[in-house]
Amino acid sequence: MAIKGNIYLISAIAIIGGGLFGFDISSMSAIIPTEQYKCYFNQGPSGPPFDNSPHCSGPRADVQGGITASMAGGSWLGALVSGFISDILGRKRAIMAGAVIWCIGSTIICASQNIGMLIVGRVINGFCVGICSAQVPVYISELAPPSKRGRLVGAQQWAITWGILIIISYGCSFIAGPGAFRVPWGLQMIPAIILFLGMIPLPESPRWLARKGRWEDCMAVLALVHGKGDSNNPFVLREFQEIKDMCEFERNNADVTYLELFKPNMINQTHIGVFTQIWSQLTGMNVMMYYITYVFAMAGLSGNNLLLSSSIQYIINVVMTIPALLYVDRWGRRPTLLVGAALMMTWLFADAGLLATYGHWAGPTGVDGTPEASWLVTGPPSKAVIACSYLFVASFAPTWGPVSWIYPPELYPLRVRGKAVALSTSANWAFNFALGYFVPPAFVNIKWQTYLVFGVFCVAMFVHVFFMFPETAGKTLEEVEDMFTDPHGPKYIGTPAWQTKVTTRRVRGLERGEVDAEKHTAFHHENGVRTNSDKSV
């Protein structure tokens, strides 16, 4: 029982769902430049069957964009329906269903005979990633104590970075023929199998159990995870009472559809969650991951040096995510997002300036016959471009990477949390799809100005976060709802974002039982309005 109630173990198993997306990124980014992949899916004009050239052109730029983006398209749909699946089956079983779907998609991808079959398999895989990426943060946030919620939900991003780092594709690139890409695409099933089996003994979300009226099970899970089996633990009693009061309030105000997310009293929370995910894509990070081989080819790297340099970026991504997991609950969400946006805009503008000043057009066929690698820079400036790319990743990894998963599940009341996070995550995948499709042609047509586009987005997200994104660190999920309904703030906004503060130290005292749970928080229901006596937001 103690092992099943260990929140770190629960999170470690659940976040494998995030790692699946990382495996996809690494398997595609490392395979895209290989001759085995380009020749098998070749669309000309170079290489068999078009001519006898030893170098194949591979899929056209727009087709490659479609292949890459197809997974994000499936993820968009999966994220949207995950709210319904999660509300019906539960958070745990929704994640398990996603693992089964991943194995089906990976089987089709591994057996791909043509581009159409490859895209179908990737759409199915994306459906799984959409479900898991939306519901794993919900599952963990509903189980985790407030003082640890940030690091535990943020661990999903760390799992993504590990999935990217475990570049089985690099070793497989030495295999002759289609095995070079079929082997890594087949091995992607292993983590999904581990995820499915690992989830079986884990508890269900206590908040989902409460919504279904399973109060004894709800109390048992809270005691198991937060009280080491003691149902009389003060923090367990406090959490149980908060959940009970919230469920009672929501039962009297039940109206749970996606349309509710766009009502005046919810639109602010909805827009914050959706834009958290949109901005995380518009930083350009996933572009840097999927198409890093194009960027480094423009900096003069080729062959094994190209793949090894890419792997350094993946290592930076893993290592630099760790500080966020350790300290994000102390730093808070707002400062982390603001610092990340400021640093990333710096490196993006620096890359654009270096390429514009010291680079030149690489011709219609691009660098080494890759039209997407349309700009070439050599000498010391090329090293500066690579350094800025590394610094960009080092800036994203501890900031927008984990916080974009931590923040949305904290924003919403229980009655809409599953659907609201699903909507937010679907926005992530919609923009992931658009950018995956847009970037290869962008590198061909607007070249280095692509960096300027993402740099401007980083400026915009900095301003947006400062004025509209409140602090949620150190607050229970129920206290966050009180912050948005604060009658002393602007109507439908609540407490102004720049006035909110981190309260992690206080909530740690509560978790240790240092404050009388009954004295700390009292929930009142007067004329259908829920209020909280604690105003330390």
Secondary structure, 3 states (H helix, E strand, C coil): CCCCCCHHHHHHHHCHHHHHHHHHHHHHHHHCCCHHHHHHCCCCCCCCCCCCCCCCCCCCHHHHHHHHHHHHHHHHHHHHHHHHHHHHHCHHHHHHHHHHHHHHHHHHHHCCCCHHHHHHHHHHHHHHHHHHHHHHHHHHHHHCCCCCHHHHHHHHHHHHHHHHHCCHHHHHCCCCCCHHHHHHHHHCHHHHHHHHHHHCCCCCCHHHHHHCCCHHHHHHHHHHHHCCCCCCCHHHHHHHHHHHHHHHHHHCCCCCCHHHHHCCCCHHHHHHHHHHHHHHHHCCHHHHHHCHHHHHHHCCCCHHHHHHHHHHHHHHHHHHHHHHHHHHHHHCHHHHHHHHHHHHHHHHHHHHHHHHHHCEECCCCCECCECCCCEECCCHHHHHHHHHHHHHHHHHCCCHHHHHHHHHHHHCCHHHHHHHHHHHHHHHHHHHHHHHHHHHHHHHHCCCHHHHHHHHHHHHHHHHHHHHCCCCCCCCHHHHHHHHCCCCCCCCCCCCHHHCCCCHHHHHHHHCCCCCHHHHCCEEEECCEEEECCCCC
